Amino acid sequence: MKSWPNKPIFESDFKYSSFDEAVATSTVNLEAGEYSATLLRDWCIGFVPHGGYLTSILLHVGTQHMISHPKLSKLNQPHPIHSAVTFLSRCVPGRAKLVAAVLKTGRQYTFLRVSLYQDVLCLEANIAFTHMTEHQKGPTLRTVLPPPPPPLTDGPWYTAEGDPLHDARPVSKKILYKVAPGSQFGSDKKNSPSVREQWVKMADGSKFSIASLGYLSDMFLPLPENYDETSKTHWYPTLALSIEVKRAPEGRGWDVLFCRVQSRVIENGRMDITIDVFDEQSRIVAISHHVAIIVDAARNRTKVAAKL
């Protein structure tokens, strides 16, 4: 695979940020649902903030609005159980404005729209909130589940430093991986190149929250890179991403999760991606679906930061 045509350069004394630092926001006007954030350089693919990272910021802002707004907090619906994100324009590292707007409130479910702006509307998410234990009552029916994850074995965890584009994807350094021995970053390139399986944990030692599932649902080496036909360097922008959260974490969050990533059709430069996320008890935590495209990496380039 060719090297990235240009890549971000980090100073020797650059301070890499944690997930909590990366999604931190400030309240501008609580009643109007206005917040501000700073999109950080080390959470990018090339020069463009990672789509899963941006999704986590939207989930974080939506959750903060639900638990902080005087009227919404009375509903006791802190859990974002479904989000559908549309990526309208690429972002750049720097300041961003976010706006949370109520679409509908209810006794069991409330719907928000959270939008992110950098001069223009860059992306927005429609998010459904509830309380997973207090408001969700109903039958539980047996279904045919996807194959459970392989056992989590002892032994070291690894970064993605073997990825030839590792330096061009600094956001990939935020995760530690454990994959099947002999696999290509969790893929059997010969027999099933469109599937990737990986146990993951946060490199900074933090736990996975519901908000960080946005980042995790988009954090894997791109499946097209398993194919000889894509030896040229590409970029894989997300057009749309959805996440359905099946369970809330017990305690402060999940230490370790398993992701099975698969694409069913990669055709004419467009691909679907499904991610099943499991906990250590083989229970499904979340299901995510993507629509992404394959473009020349030269299109991932520096852009003047937006003025707000």
PANUFI-240167 format. One record per residue (C-alpha): residue in three letters; y, z, x. Coordinates in Angstrom, 1 decimal, decimal comma. Layout:
N
<site><res>ALA</res><yy>Y</yy><zz>Z</zz><xx>X</xx></site>
...
//
This chain:
308
<site><res>MET</res><yy>0,0</yy><zz>0,0</zz><xx>0,0</xx></site>
<site><res>LYS</res><yy>3,4</yy><zz>-0,9</zz><xx>1,3</xx></site>
<site><res>SER</res><yy>6,0</yy><zz>1,9</zz><xx>1,9</xx></site>
<site><res>TRP</res><yy>8,7</yy><zz>2,6</zz><xx>-0,5</xx></site>
<site><res>PRO</res><yy>11,6</yy><zz>0,2</zz><xx>0,1</xx></site>
<site><res>ASN</res><yy>14,0</yy><zz>3,1</zz><xx>0,3</xx></site>
<site><res>LYS</res><yy>13,5</yy><zz>6,8</zz><xx>-0,2</xx></site>
<site><res>PRO</res><yy>15,5</yy><zz>9,9</zz><xx>-0,4</xx></site>
<site><res>ILE</res><yy>16,3</yy><zz>11,7</zz><xx>2,8</xx></site>
<site><res>PHE</res><yy>16,3</yy><zz>15,5</zz><xx>2,8</xx></site>
<site><res>GLU</res><yy>18,2</yy><zz>17,5</zz><xx>5,4</xx></site>
<site><res>SER</res><yy>16,2</yy><zz>19,7</zz><xx>7,7</xx></site>
<site><res>ASP</res><yy>17,8</yy><zz>22,8</zz><xx>6,1</xx></site>
<site><res>PHE</res><yy>17,4</yy><zz>21,5</zz><xx>2,5</xx></site>
<site><res>LYS</res><yy>16,4</yy><zz>24,3</zz><xx>0,1</xx></site>
<site><res>TYR</res><yy>13,6</yy><zz>23,2</zz><xx>-2,2</xx></site>
<site><res>SER</res><yy>13,9</yy><zz>24,7</zz><xx>-5,7</xx></site>
<site><res>SER</res><yy>11,4</yy><zz>26,5</zz><xx>-7,9</xx></site>
<site><res>PHE</res><yy>10,6</yy><zz>25,3</zz><xx>-11,4</xx></site>
<site><res>ASP</res><yy>12,7</yy><zz>28,1</zz><xx>-12,9</xx></site>
<site><res>GLU</res><yy>15,7</yy><zz>27,0</zz><xx>-10,8</xx></site>
<site><res>ALA</res><yy>15,1</yy><zz>23,4</zz><xx>-11,6</xx></site>
<site><res>VAL</res><yy>15,3</yy><zz>23,9</zz><xx>-15,4</xx></site>
<site><res>ALA</res><yy>18,0</yy><zz>26,5</zz><xx>-15,4</xx></site>
<site><res>THR</res><yy>20,8</yy><zz>25,8</zz><xx>-17,9</xx></site>
<site><res>SER</res><yy>24,1</yy><zz>27,4</zz><xx>-18,9</xx></site>
<site><res>THR</res><yy>25,3</yy><zz>27,9</zz><xx>-22,4</xx></site>
<site><res>VAL</res><yy>28,6</yy><zz>26,0</zz><xx>-23,1</xx></site>
<site><res>ASN</res><yy>28,9</yy><zz>26,5</zz><xx>-26,9</xx></site>
<site><res>LEU</res><yy>26,0</yy><zz>28,3</zz><xx>-28,6</xx></site>
<site><res>GLU</res><yy>27,1</yy><zz>27,6</zz><xx>-32,1</xx></site>
<site><res>ALA</res><yy>27,4</yy><zz>23,8</zz><xx>-31,4</xx></site>
<site><res>GLY</res><yy>24,2</yy><zz>23,8</zz><xx>-29,4</xx></site>
<site><res>GLU</res><yy>25,8</yy><zz>22,6</zz><xx>-26,2</xx></site>
<site><res>TYR</res><yy>24,3</yy><zz>23,4</zz><xx>-22,8</xx></site>
<site><res>SER</res><yy>24,7</yy><zz>22,2</zz><xx>-19,2</xx></site>
<site><res>ALA</res><yy>22,2</yy><zz>21,7</zz><xx>-16,4</xx></site>
<site><res>THR</res><yy>22,0</yy><zz>20,3</zz><xx>-12,9</xx></site>
<site><res>LEU</res><yy>19,3</yy><zz>17,8</zz><xx>-12,3</xx></site>
<site><res>LEU</res><yy>17,9</yy><zz>18,5</zz><xx>-8,8</xx></site>
<site><res>ARG</res><yy>17,1</yy><zz>16,0</zz><xx>-6,0</xx></site>
<site><res>ASP</res><yy>13,7</yy><zz>17,5</zz><xx>-5,1</xx></site>
<site><res>TRP</res><yy>12,4</yy><zz>16,9</zz><xx>-8,7</xx></site>
<site><res>CYS</res><yy>12,7</yy><zz>13,1</zz><xx>-8,4</xx></site>
<site><res>ILE</res><yy>10,5</yy><zz>10,0</zz><xx>-8,0</xx></site>
<site><res>GLY</res><yy>12,5</yy><zz>8,2</zz><xx>-5,4</xx></site>
<site><res>PHE</res><yy>16,1</yy><zz>8,6</zz><xx>-6,6</xx></site>
<site><res>VAL</res><yy>15,3</yy><zz>9,1</zz><xx>-10,3</xx></site>
<site><res>PRO</res><yy>14,6</yy><zz>12,5</zz><xx>-11,9</xx></site>
<site><res>HIS</res><yy>11,0</yy><zz>12,8</zz><xx>-12,9</xx></site>
<site><res>GLY</res><yy>10,3</yy><zz>12,2</zz><xx>-16,6</xx></site>
<site><res>GLY</res><yy>8,1</yy><zz>15,2</zz><xx>-17,0</xx></site>
<site><res>TYR</res><yy>10,7</yy><zz>17,4</zz><xx>-15,3</xx></site>
<site><res>LEU</res><yy>13,3</yy><zz>16,1</zz><xx>-17,7</xx></site>
<site><res>THR</res><yy>11,0</yy><zz>16,8</zz><xx>-20,6</xx></site>
<site><res>SER</res><yy>10,6</yy><zz>20,4</zz><xx>-19,4</xx></site>
<site><res>ILE</res><yy>14,4</yy><zz>20,7</zz><xx>-19,4</xx></site>
<site><res>LEU</res><yy>14,6</yy><zz>19,5</zz><xx>-23,0</xx></site>
<site><res>LEU</res><yy>11,8</yy><zz>21,9</zz><xx>-24,0</xx></site>
<site><res>HIS</res><yy>13,6</yy><zz>24,8</zz><xx>-22,2</xx></site>
<site><res>VAL</res><yy>16,9</yy><zz>24,1</zz><xx>-23,9</xx></site>
<site><res>GLY</res><yy>15,3</yy><zz>23,8</zz><xx>-27,3</xx></site>
<site><res>THR</res><yy>13,4</yy><zz>27,1</zz><xx>-26,9</xx></site>
<site><res>GLN</res><yy>16,6</yy><zz>28,8</zz><xx>-25,6</xx></site>
<site><res>HIS</res><yy>18,5</yy><zz>27,6</zz><xx>-28,7</xx></site>
<site><res>MET</res><yy>15,7</yy><zz>28,7</zz><xx>-31,1</xx></site>
<site><res>ILE</res><yy>15,6</yy><zz>32,3</zz><xx>-29,6</xx></site>
<site><res>SER</res><yy>19,4</yy><zz>32,7</zz><xx>-28,9</xx></site>
<site><res>HIS</res><yy>21,2</yy><zz>31,2</zz><xx>-31,9</xx></site>
<site><res>PRO</res><yy>21,8</yy><zz>34,0</zz><xx>-34,4</xx></site>
<site><res>LYS</res><yy>20,6</yy><zz>32,1</zz><xx>-37,4</xx></site>
<site><res>LEU</res><yy>17,6</yy><zz>30,4</zz><xx>-35,7</xx></site>
<site><res>SER</res><yy>16,3</yy><zz>33,5</zz><xx>-33,9</xx></site>
<site><res>LYS</res><yy>15,8</yy><zz>35,2</zz><xx>-37,3</xx></site>
<site><res>LEU</res><yy>13,1</yy><zz>32,5</zz><xx>-38,1</xx></site>
<site><res>ASN</res><yy>10,9</yy><zz>33,8</zz><xx>-35,3</xx></site>
<site><res>GLN</res><yy>9,7</yy><zz>30,3</zz><xx>-34,2</xx></site>
<site><res>PRO</res><yy>9,8</yy><zz>30,3</zz><xx>-30,4</xx></site>
<site><res>HIS</res><yy>7,0</yy><zz>27,9</zz><xx>-29,7</xx></site>
<site><res>PRO</res><yy>7,6</yy><zz>24,1</zz><xx>-29,3</xx></site>
<site><res>ILE</res><yy>4,3</yy><zz>22,8</zz><xx>-30,6</xx></site>
<site><res>HIS</res><yy>5,1</yy><zz>19,1</zz><xx>-30,7</xx></site>
<site><res>SER</res><yy>7,7</yy><zz>17,1</zz><xx>-28,9</xx></site>
<site><res>ALA</res><yy>8,4</yy><zz>13,3</zz><xx>-28,8</xx></site>
<site><res>VAL</res><yy>10,7</yy><zz>12,1</zz><xx>-26,0</xx></site>
<site><res>THR</res><yy>12,3</yy><zz>8,7</zz><xx>-25,8</xx></site>
<site><res>PHE</res><yy>13,8</yy><zz>7,7</zz><xx>-22,4</xx></site>
<site><res>LEU</res><yy>16,8</yy><zz>5,5</zz><xx>-23,1</xx></site>
<site><res>SER</res><yy>18,5</yy><zz>5,3</zz><xx>-19,7</xx></site>
<site><res>ARG</res><yy>17,6</yy><zz>6,6</zz><xx>-16,3</xx></site>
<site><res>CYS</res><yy>19,2</yy><zz>9,8</zz><xx>-15,0</xx></site>
<site><res>VAL</res><yy>20,5</yy><zz>10,7</zz><xx>-11,6</xx></site>
<site><res>PRO</res><yy>20,6</yy><zz>14,0</zz><xx>-9,8</xx></site>
<site><res>GLY</res><yy>23,7</yy><zz>15,9</zz><xx>-10,8</xx></site>
<site><res>ARG</res><yy>25,3</yy><zz>17,5</zz><xx>-13,8</xx></site>
<site><res>ALA</res><yy>24,0</yy><zz>16,8</zz><xx>-17,3</xx></site>
<site><res>LYS</res><yy>25,1</yy><zz>17,8</zz><xx>-20,8</xx></site>
<site><res>LEU</res><yy>22,5</yy><zz>18,8</zz><xx>-23,4</xx></site>
<site><res>VAL</res><yy>23,0</yy><zz>19,2</zz><xx>-27,1</xx></site>
<site><res>ALA</res><yy>20,5</yy><zz>20,9</zz><xx>-29,5</xx></site>
<site><res>ALA</res><yy>20,9</yy><zz>19,9</zz><xx>-33,1</xx></site>
<site><res>VAL</res><yy>19,0</yy><zz>21,2</zz><xx>-36,1</xx></site>
<site><res>LEU</res><yy>17,2</yy><zz>18,6</zz><xx>-38,1</xx></site>
<site><res>LYS</res><yy>15,5</yy><zz>20,9</zz><xx>-40,6</xx></site>
<site><res>THR</res><yy>14,7</yy><zz>24,6</zz><xx>-40,9</xx></site>
<site><res>GLY</res><yy>11,7</yy><zz>26,1</zz><xx>-42,7</xx></site>
<site><res>ARG</res><yy>9,8</yy><zz>29,3</zz><xx>-43,1</xx></site>
<site><res>GLN</res><yy>6,9</yy><zz>27,9</zz><xx>-40,9</xx></site>
<site><res>TYR</res><yy>8,4</yy><zz>25,1</zz><xx>-38,9</xx></site>
<site><res>THR</res><yy>11,9</yy><zz>24,1</zz><xx>-37,7</xx></site>
<site><res>PHE</res><yy>12,8</yy><zz>20,7</zz><xx>-36,2</xx></site>
<site><res>LEU</res><yy>15,4</yy><zz>20,2</zz><xx>-33,4</xx></site>
<site><res>ARG</res><yy>16,7</yy><zz>17,2</zz><xx>-31,7</xx></site>
<site><res>VAL</res><yy>17,7</yy><zz>17,8</zz><xx>-28,1</xx></site>
<site><res>SER</res><yy>19,7</yy><zz>15,1</zz><xx>-26,3</xx></site>
<site><res>LEU</res><yy>20,6</yy><zz>14,8</zz><xx>-22,6</xx></site>
<site><res>TYR</res><yy>23,7</yy><zz>12,9</zz><xx>-21,5</xx></site>
<site><res>GLN</res><yy>25,1</yy><zz>11,7</zz><xx>-18,2</xx></site>
<site><res>ASP</res><yy>28,1</yy><zz>9,6</zz><xx>-19,4</xx></site>
<site><res>VAL</res><yy>25,7</yy><zz>8,0</zz><xx>-21,9</xx></site>
<site><res>LEU</res><yy>22,7</yy><zz>9,2</zz><xx>-23,9</xx></site>
<site><res>CYS</res><yy>19,8</yy><zz>9,2</zz><xx>-21,4</xx></site>
<site><res>LEU</res><yy>17,0</yy><zz>10,7</zz><xx>-23,4</xx></site>
<site><res>GLU</res><yy>16,3</yy><zz>12,7</zz><xx>-26,5</xx></site>
<site><res>ALA</res><yy>13,4</yy><zz>14,7</zz><xx>-27,9</xx></site>
<site><res>ASN</res><yy>12,5</yy><zz>15,6</zz><xx>-31,5</xx></site>
<site><res>ILE</res><yy>10,8</yy><zz>19,0</zz><xx>-31,2</xx></site>
<site><res>ALA</res><yy>8,9</yy><zz>21,0</zz><xx>-33,8</xx></site>
<site><res>PHE</res><yy>8,9</yy><zz>24,8</zz><xx>-33,4</xx></site>
<site><res>THR</res><yy>6,8</yy><zz>27,6</zz><xx>-35,0</xx></site>
<site><res>HIS</res><yy>5,2</yy><zz>30,9</zz><xx>-34,1</xx></site>
<site><res>MET</res><yy>1,6</yy><zz>30,1</zz><xx>-33,1</xx></site>
<site><res>THR</res><yy>0,1</yy><zz>33,4</zz><xx>-34,3</xx></site>
<site><res>GLU</res><yy>2,4</yy><zz>34,5</zz><xx>-37,1</xx></site>
<site><res>HIS</res><yy>3,2</yy><zz>31,2</zz><xx>-38,9</xx></site>
<site><res>GLN</res><yy>0,1</yy><zz>29,1</zz><xx>-38,4</xx></site>
<site><res>LYS</res><yy>-2,6</yy><zz>30,1</zz><xx>-41,0</xx></site>
<site><res>GLY</res><yy>-5,3</yy><zz>27,8</zz><xx>-42,2</xx></site>
<site><res>PRO</res><yy>-8,8</yy><zz>26,6</zz><xx>-41,6</xx></site>
<site><res>THR</res><yy>-10,3</yy><zz>25,9</zz><xx>-38,2</xx></site>
<site><res>LEU</res><yy>-12,8</yy><zz>23,1</zz><xx>-38,3</xx></site>
<site><res>ARG</res><yy>-15,4</yy><zz>21,9</zz><xx>-35,8</xx></site>
<site><res>THR</res><yy>-14,5</yy><zz>18,6</zz><xx>-34,1</xx></site>
<site><res>VAL</res><yy>-16,0</yy><zz>16,5</zz><xx>-31,3</xx></site>
<site><res>LEU</res><yy>-14,2</yy><zz>17,7</zz><xx>-28,3</xx></site>
<site><res>PRO</res><yy>-13,6</yy><zz>15,7</zz><xx>-25,1</xx></site>
<site><res>PRO</res><yy>-15,9</yy><zz>16,6</zz><xx>-22,1</xx></site>
<site><res>PRO</res><yy>-15,0</yy><zz>20,1</zz><xx>-20,7</xx></site>
<site><res>PRO</res><yy>-13,6</yy><zz>20,3</zz><xx>-17,2</xx></site>
<site><res>PRO</res><yy>-15,8</yy><zz>20,8</zz><xx>-14,2</xx></site>
<site><res>PRO</res><yy>-16,0</yy><zz>24,4</zz><xx>-12,9</xx></site>
<site><res>LEU</res><yy>-13,1</yy><zz>25,6</zz><xx>-10,9</xx></site>
<site><res>THR</res><yy>-14,7</yy><zz>26,3</zz><xx>-7,5</xx></site>
<site><res>ASP</res><yy>-13,6</yy><zz>28,5</zz><xx>-4,6</xx></site>
<site><res>GLY</res><yy>-11,9</yy><zz>27,0</zz><xx>-1,6</xx></site>
<site><res>PRO</res><yy>-8,5</yy><zz>25,7</zz><xx>-0,6</xx></site>
<site><res>TRP</res><yy>-5,9</yy><zz>24,0</zz><xx>-2,7</xx></site>
<site><res>TYR</res><yy>-4,3</yy><zz>20,9</zz><xx>-1,4</xx></site>
<site><res>THR</res><yy>-0,9</yy><zz>19,1</zz><xx>-1,7</xx></site>
<site><res>ALA</res><yy>-0,7</yy><zz>15,3</zz><xx>-2,3</xx></site>
<site><res>GLU</res><yy>0,3</yy><zz>14,7</zz><xx>1,4</xx></site>
<site><res>GLY</res><yy>-2,5</yy><zz>12,1</zz><xx>1,7</xx></site>
<site><res>ASP</res><yy>-0,5</yy><zz>10,0</zz><xx>-0,8</xx></site>
<site><res>PRO</res><yy>1,1</yy><zz>7,2</zz><xx>1,3</xx></site>
<site><res>LEU</res><yy>4,2</yy><zz>7,6</zz><xx>-0,9</xx></site>
<site><res>HIS</res><yy>4,3</yy><zz>11,3</zz><xx>-0,7</xx></site>
<site><res>ASP</res><yy>7,8</yy><zz>11,5</zz><xx>0,9</xx></site>
<site><res>ALA</res><yy>9,2</yy><zz>9,2</zz><xx>-1,8</xx></site>
<site><res>ARG</res><yy>7,9</yy><zz>11,4</zz><xx>-4,6</xx></site>
<site><res>PRO</res><yy>9,2</yy><zz>14,9</zz><xx>-3,7</xx></site>
<site><res>VAL</res><yy>8,5</yy><zz>16,1</zz><xx>-7,2</xx></site>
<site><res>SER</res><yy>4,7</yy><zz>15,9</zz><xx>-6,4</xx></site>
<site><res>LYS</res><yy>5,2</yy><zz>18,7</zz><xx>-3,8</xx></site>
<site><res>LYS</res><yy>5,6</yy><zz>21,2</zz><xx>-6,6</xx></site>
<site><res>ILE</res><yy>1,9</yy><zz>21,2</zz><xx>-7,5</xx></site>
<site><res>LEU</res><yy>-1,3</yy><zz>22,2</zz><xx>-5,6</xx></site>
<site><res>TYR</res><yy>-4,4</yy><zz>20,2</zz><xx>-6,5</xx></site>
<site><res>LYS</res><yy>-8,2</yy><zz>20,7</zz><xx>-6,5</xx></site>
<site><res>VAL</res><yy>-10,3</yy><zz>17,6</zz><xx>-7,1</xx></site>
<site><res>ALA</res><yy>-13,8</yy><zz>16,4</zz><xx>-6,8</xx></site>
<site><res>PRO</res><yy>-14,9</yy><zz>15,9</zz><xx>-3,1</xx></site>
<site><res>GLY</res><yy>-14,8</yy><zz>12,3</zz><xx>-2,1</xx></site>
<site><res>SER</res><yy>-12,6</yy><zz>11,2</zz><xx>-5,0</xx></site>
<site><res>GLN</res><yy>-9,3</yy><zz>9,4</zz><xx>-4,6</xx></site>
<site><res>PHE</res><yy>-7,0</yy><zz>12,2</zz><xx>-5,7</xx></site>
<site><res>GLY</res><yy>-9,4</yy><zz>12,9</zz><xx>-8,6</xx></site>
<site><res>SER</res><yy>-10,4</yy><zz>9,3</zz><xx>-9,4</xx></site>
<site><res>ASP</res><yy>-13,6</yy><zz>7,4</zz><xx>-8,8</xx></site>
<site><res>LYS</res><yy>-11,9</yy><zz>4,2</zz><xx>-7,7</xx></site>
<site><res>LYS</res><yy>-15,1</yy><zz>2,1</zz><xx>-7,9</xx></site>
<site><res>ASN</res><yy>-16,5</yy><zz>3,2</zz><xx>-11,3</xx></site>
<site><res>SER</res><yy>-13,6</yy><zz>4,7</zz><xx>-13,3</xx></site>
<site><res>PRO</res><yy>-10,2</yy><zz>3,9</zz><xx>-11,7</xx></site>
<site><res>SER</res><yy>-8,4</yy><zz>4,5</zz><xx>-15,0</xx></site>
<site><res>VAL</res><yy>-9,3</yy><zz>8,2</zz><xx>-15,0</xx></site>
<site><res>ARG</res><yy>-8,0</yy><zz>11,0</zz><xx>-12,9</xx></site>
<site><res>GLU</res><yy>-9,2</yy><zz>14,7</zz><xx>-13,1</xx></site>
<site><res>GLN</res><yy>-7,5</yy><zz>17,5</zz><xx>-11,3</xx></site>
<site><res>TRP</res><yy>-7,2</yy><zz>21,3</zz><xx>-11,4</xx></site>
<site><res>VAL</res><yy>-3,6</yy><zz>22,3</zz><xx>-10,7</xx></site>
<site><res>LYS</res><yy>-1,4</yy><zz>25,2</zz><xx>-10,0</xx></site>
<site><res>MET</res><yy>2,3</yy><zz>25,6</zz><xx>-9,2</xx></site>
<site><res>ALA</res><yy>3,0</yy><zz>25,5</zz><xx>-5,4</xx></site>
<site><res>ASP</res><yy>5,6</yy><zz>28,2</zz><xx>-5,7</xx></site>
<site><res>GLY</res><yy>3,1</yy><zz>30,7</zz><xx>-7,3</xx></site>
<site><res>SER</res><yy>4,8</yy><zz>30,7</zz><xx>-10,7</xx></site>
<site><res>LYS</res><yy>2,8</yy><zz>30,4</zz><xx>-13,9</xx></site>
<site><res>PHE</res><yy>2,7</yy><zz>27,5</zz><xx>-16,3</xx></site>
<site><res>SER</res><yy>4,8</yy><zz>28,1</zz><xx>-19,4</xx></site>
<site><res>ILE</res><yy>4,9</yy><zz>25,9</zz><xx>-22,5</xx></site>
<site><res>ALA</res><yy>8,1</yy><zz>24,4</zz><xx>-21,2</xx></site>
<site><res>SER</res><yy>6,4</yy><zz>23,5</zz><xx>-17,9</xx></site>
<site><res>LEU</res><yy>3,8</yy><zz>21,5</zz><xx>-19,7</xx></site>
<site><res>GLY</res><yy>6,4</yy><zz>18,8</zz><xx>-20,0</xx></site>
<site><res>TYR</res><yy>6,4</yy><zz>18,5</zz><xx>-16,2</xx></site>
<site><res>LEU</res><yy>2,6</yy><zz>18,9</zz><xx>-15,9</xx></site>
<site><res>SER</res><yy>1,9</yy><zz>16,2</zz><xx>-18,5</xx></site>
<site><res>ASP</res><yy>3,6</yy><zz>13,7</zz><xx>-16,3</xx></site>
<site><res>MET</res><yy>2,5</yy><zz>15,0</zz><xx>-12,8</xx></site>
<site><res>PHE</res><yy>-0,3</yy><zz>12,9</zz><xx>-11,4</xx></site>
<site><res>LEU</res><yy>-0,5</yy><zz>10,0</zz><xx>-9,0</xx></site>
<site><res>PRO</res><yy>-0,1</yy><zz>6,8</zz><xx>-11,0</xx></site>
<site><res>LEU</res><yy>-3,4</yy><zz>5,3</zz><xx>-12,1</xx></site>
<site><res>PRO</res><yy>-2,5</yy><zz>1,7</zz><xx>-11,2</xx></site>
<site><res>GLU</res><yy>-2,5</yy><zz>2,7</zz><xx>-7,6</xx></site>
<site><res>ASN</res><yy>-6,3</yy><zz>2,9</zz><xx>-7,8</xx></site>
<site><res>TYR</res><yy>-6,4</yy><zz>-0,9</zz><xx>-8,1</xx></site>
<site><res>ASP</res><yy>-6,3</yy><zz>-3,5</zz><xx>-5,4</xx></site>
<site><res>GLU</res><yy>-4,2</yy><zz>-5,7</zz><xx>-7,6</xx></site>
<site><res>THR</res><yy>-1,3</yy><zz>-3,3</zz><xx>-7,3</xx></site>
<site><res>SER</res><yy>-1,2</yy><zz>-3,1</zz><xx>-3,5</xx></site>
<site><res>LYS</res><yy>2,5</yy><zz>-3,8</zz><xx>-3,8</xx></site>
<site><res>THR</res><yy>4,7</yy><zz>-0,7</zz><xx>-4,2</xx></site>
<site><res>HIS</res><yy>5,7</yy><zz>-0,1</zz><xx>-7,8</xx></site>
<site><res>TRP</res><yy>7,6</yy><zz>2,4</zz><xx>-9,9</xx></site>
<site><res>TYR</res><yy>6,2</yy><zz>3,5</zz><xx>-13,3</xx></site>
<site><res>PRO</res><yy>9,1</yy><zz>4,5</zz><xx>-15,7</xx></site>
<site><res>THR</res><yy>8,2</yy><zz>6,3</zz><xx>-18,9</xx></site>
<site><res>LEU</res><yy>9,4</yy><zz>4,8</zz><xx>-22,2</xx></site>
<site><res>ALA</res><yy>8,1</yy><zz>7,5</zz><xx>-24,5</xx></site>
<site><res>LEU</res><yy>6,2</yy><zz>10,7</zz><xx>-24,1</xx></site>
<site><res>SER</res><yy>4,8</yy><zz>13,1</zz><xx>-26,6</xx></site>
<site><res>ILE</res><yy>3,1</yy><zz>16,5</zz><xx>-26,2</xx></site>
<site><res>GLU</res><yy>1,2</yy><zz>18,5</zz><xx>-28,8</xx></site>
<site><res>VAL</res><yy>0,7</yy><zz>22,1</zz><xx>-27,7</xx></site>
<site><res>LYS</res><yy>-2,5</yy><zz>23,7</zz><xx>-29,1</xx></site>
<site><res>ARG</res><yy>-2,2</yy><zz>27,2</zz><xx>-27,8</xx></site>
<site><res>ALA</res><yy>0,3</yy><zz>29,6</zz><xx>-26,3</xx></site>
<site><res>PRO</res><yy>-0,4</yy><zz>31,3</zz><xx>-23,0</xx></site>
<site><res>GLU</res><yy>-1,8</yy><zz>34,8</zz><xx>-23,0</xx></site>
<site><res>GLY</res><yy>0,7</yy><zz>37,0</zz><xx>-21,2</xx></site>
<site><res>ARG</res><yy>3,4</yy><zz>35,4</zz><xx>-19,1</xx></site>
<site><res>GLY</res><yy>1,6</yy><zz>32,0</zz><xx>-18,6</xx></site>
<site><res>TRP</res><yy>-1,3</yy><zz>30,1</zz><xx>-17,2</xx></site>
<site><res>ASP</res><yy>-2,1</yy><zz>30,5</zz><xx>-13,5</xx></site>
<site><res>VAL</res><yy>-4,4</yy><zz>27,4</zz><xx>-13,3</xx></site>
<site><res>LEU</res><yy>-4,9</yy><zz>24,4</zz><xx>-15,6</xx></site>
<site><res>PHE</res><yy>-7,1</yy><zz>21,3</zz><xx>-15,6</xx></site>
<site><res>CYS</res><yy>-5,8</yy><zz>17,8</zz><xx>-16,4</xx></site>
<site><res>ARG</res><yy>-7,8</yy><zz>14,8</zz><xx>-17,4</xx></site>
<site><res>VAL</res><yy>-5,6</yy><zz>11,7</zz><xx>-17,2</xx></site>
<site><res>GLN</res><yy>-6,8</yy><zz>8,3</zz><xx>-18,5</xx></site>
<site><res>SER</res><yy>-5,4</yy><zz>4,9</zz><xx>-19,5</xx></site>
<site><res>ARG</res><yy>-7,2</yy><zz>2,8</zz><xx>-22,1</xx></site>
<site><res>VAL</res><yy>-5,3</yy><zz>-0,5</zz><xx>-21,7</xx></site>
<site><res>ILE</res><yy>-3,1</yy><zz>-1,6</zz><xx>-18,7</xx></site>
<site><res>GLU</res><yy>-1,9</yy><zz>-5,0</zz><xx>-19,6</xx></site>
<site><res>ASN</res><yy>1,2</yy><zz>-7,2</zz><xx>-18,9</xx></site>
<site><res>GLY</res><yy>2,9</yy><zz>-4,4</zz><xx>-17,0</xx></site>
<site><res>ARG</res><yy>2,6</yy><zz>-1,8</zz><xx>-19,8</xx></site>
<site><res>MET</res><yy>0,1</yy><zz>1,1</zz><xx>-20,1</xx></site>
<site><res>ASP</res><yy>-0,9</yy><zz>3,9</zz><xx>-22,3</xx></site>
<site><res>ILE</res><yy>-1,7</yy><zz>7,3</zz><xx>-20,8</xx></site>
<site><res>THR</res><yy>-3,5</yy><zz>10,2</zz><xx>-22,4</xx></site>
<site><res>ILE</res><yy>-3,5</yy><zz>13,6</zz><xx>-20,8</xx></site>
<site><res>ASP</res><yy>-5,8</yy><zz>16,4</zz><xx>-22,0</xx></site>
<site><res>VAL</res><yy>-4,9</yy><zz>19,8</zz><xx>-20,5</xx></site>
<site><res>PHE</res><yy>-7,5</yy><zz>22,6</zz><xx>-20,5</xx></site>
<site><res>ASP</res><yy>-7,4</yy><zz>26,3</zz><xx>-19,5</xx></site>
<site><res>GLU</res><yy>-10,0</yy><zz>28,1</zz><xx>-17,3</xx></site>
<site><res>GLN</res><yy>-12,0</yy><zz>28,8</zz><xx>-20,5</xx></site>
<site><res>SER</res><yy>-12,3</yy><zz>25,1</zz><xx>-21,2</xx></site>
<site><res>ARG</res><yy>-10,0</yy><zz>25,4</zz><xx>-24,2</xx></site>
<site><res>ILE</res><yy>-7,6</yy><zz>22,6</zz><xx>-24,9</xx></site>
<site><res>VAL</res><yy>-4,0</yy><zz>23,8</zz><xx>-24,2</xx></site>
<site><res>ALA</res><yy>-2,2</yy><zz>20,5</zz><xx>-24,9</xx></site>
<site><res>ILE</res><yy>-2,6</yy><zz>16,8</zz><xx>-25,5</xx></site>
<site><res>SER</res><yy>0,0</yy><zz>14,3</zz><xx>-24,2</xx></site>
<site><res>HIS</res><yy>0,5</yy><zz>10,6</zz><xx>-24,8</xx></site>
<site><res>HIS</res><yy>2,7</yy><zz>8,2</zz><xx>-22,8</xx></site>
<site><res>VAL</res><yy>3,9</yy><zz>4,7</zz><xx>-22,9</xx></site>
<site><res>ALA</res><yy>4,9</yy><zz>3,5</zz><xx>-19,4</xx></site>
<site><res>ILE</res><yy>5,7</yy><zz>0,3</zz><xx>-17,6</xx></site>
<site><res>ILE</res><yy>5,0</yy><zz>-1,1</zz><xx>-14,1</xx></site>
<site><res>VAL</res><yy>8,0</yy><zz>-2,4</zz><xx>-12,3</xx></site>
<site><res>ASP</res><yy>9,0</yy><zz>-3,2</zz><xx>-8,7</xx></site>
<site><res>ALA</res><yy>9,9</yy><zz>-0,1</zz><xx>-6,7</xx></site>
<site><res>ALA</res><yy>13,1</yy><zz>-1,8</zz><xx>-5,6</xx></site>
<site><res>ARG</res><yy>14,4</yy><zz>-1,0</zz><xx>-9,1</xx></site>
<site><res>ASN</res><yy>14,3</yy><zz>2,7</zz><xx>-8,3</xx></site>
<site><res>ARG</res><yy>17,5</yy><zz>2,9</zz><xx>-6,3</xx></site>
<site><res>THR</res><yy>20,6</yy><zz>5,1</zz><xx>-5,9</xx></site>
<site><res>LYS</res><yy>23,1</yy><zz>5,2</zz><xx>-8,7</xx></site>
<site><res>VAL</res><yy>26,5</yy><zz>6,8</zz><xx>-8,9</xx></site>
<site><res>ALA</res><yy>26,3</yy><zz>10,3</zz><xx>-10,4</xx></site>
<site><res>ALA</res><yy>27,7</yy><zz>10,6</zz><xx>-13,8</xx></site>
<site><res>LYS</res><yy>31,0</yy><zz>12,3</zz><xx>-14,5</xx></site>
<site><res>LEU</res><yy>30,9</yy><zz>14,7</zz><xx>-17,5</xx></site>
//
